[in-house]
Amino acid sequence: MIPSPAWQERASFKGKAFVYLLRSSKGRFYLGWTTDIKRRLGEHNSGGSLYTRSRGPWELVSYEAFSSIEDAKERERTVKKNPRMFKLLKKRALATLRVSAALQQNMQVMG
């Protein structure tokens, strides 16, 4: 997955479908697929999903782009069925976020 803290600024994404990883303010994670990440995140944060409704607010921590909806659905199923894979995915995304935050902090200090 490619973490992207500044995803809101990107006007277009490559690919037709995405598998995304969200993290709640309560420390929970949610993995899903969509064709529109911005819209879907808004739905999760406005109560449009049964699981995420009472567990938010949510933030995007990473995503993967796929050329087809079928590929995205298959990736989501594979990760959800394999707890070890899901754990590694979360661990990698959080590590990348920490590195990104540290780089941003260094840039501000130097800046």
N, C-alpha and C positions, 0 to 999 in steps of 0.2 A: 504494500500500500504506500501511497505517496502522501505524507502529511502535508497539509497546506494551511497554515494559520491565516494567510491572507487570501483565502479562497473567494471572499466576497468581491474582491476587486477584479477578478477574472471574468471577462464578459462571455467567453466561450470555452468549452471544454472539448478535448478531442475524445471521440468515442460516442457511442449511442446510449450506453447504459453504464451504471456505476454500482459498485459495492462500497458502502460507506460504514465507517465506525464512528459512533457518537459516544460521548462521555457526559454523564449527568453531574450536576453540582453535588450530588450525594455519593459520587464515586462509582456509579453503575455504568455498564457499557451496553450498547445496543448495536447490532449489526443488521444491515438491511441492503436492499437494492432499489434503484430508482433510475429514471431517465432524466430527472431534474433535481439536483442536490439542493439548490437554494429553496425550491418549493417544498421539498420533502422535509427539510430541517424546520421550516416554518410550520408545517403541519404537526410535526412532533412537539414543537414548543407551544402550539396553540391547542393541544388536546385532541388532535386528529388521529391519534393512534392509541388503541386500547392499552397496550403495554406501557408506552412511554407517557401517557396522560398524567399520571400521578407521580412520576419519577423525575421530572425535569427541574429546572431548565437544562437543555442539552446543547452541547457544542460539538462541532465536527472536529475529529482528531485525525482522520485520514480517509482516503478513498482510493479505489482502483478504477480505471476506465477500461471498458470492454467494447469491442466492435459490434456486439449483438446482445440483445436482451437475454437470450438463452444462455450465453456464456456467463453473464453476470449472475443469473439465477443459479446456475450450476456452481459457481464459486461460493455464493452465499450458502447454499445447501452443504457444500463440502466443509466449509469452515464451521458451520453450526453443528454438524454431526461429529466433528472431531474436537473435543474439549482442549486437547493439547495444542492443536493448531490455533484455536481461538485465543488461548492464553499467550502463545508466542506472538500472535498478531497484536494483541493489546500491549504486550511488553515492548515490542519494537516501536509501535506508534508512540508510546509514552516516552521512550528513550529519545526518539527523534524530536519530540516536542521540547524536552528538556534542553537538548543541544541547541535547538532553534531559539529558545528563550535566552539561553546564555549568550548566544551570538548577538541577539538584539540588545541585550544589556551591555555587552562590550562595545557595540556600535554607539550606544547613547553616551557611554563614559568617554569614548574617544572623540565623539562628535561635536 
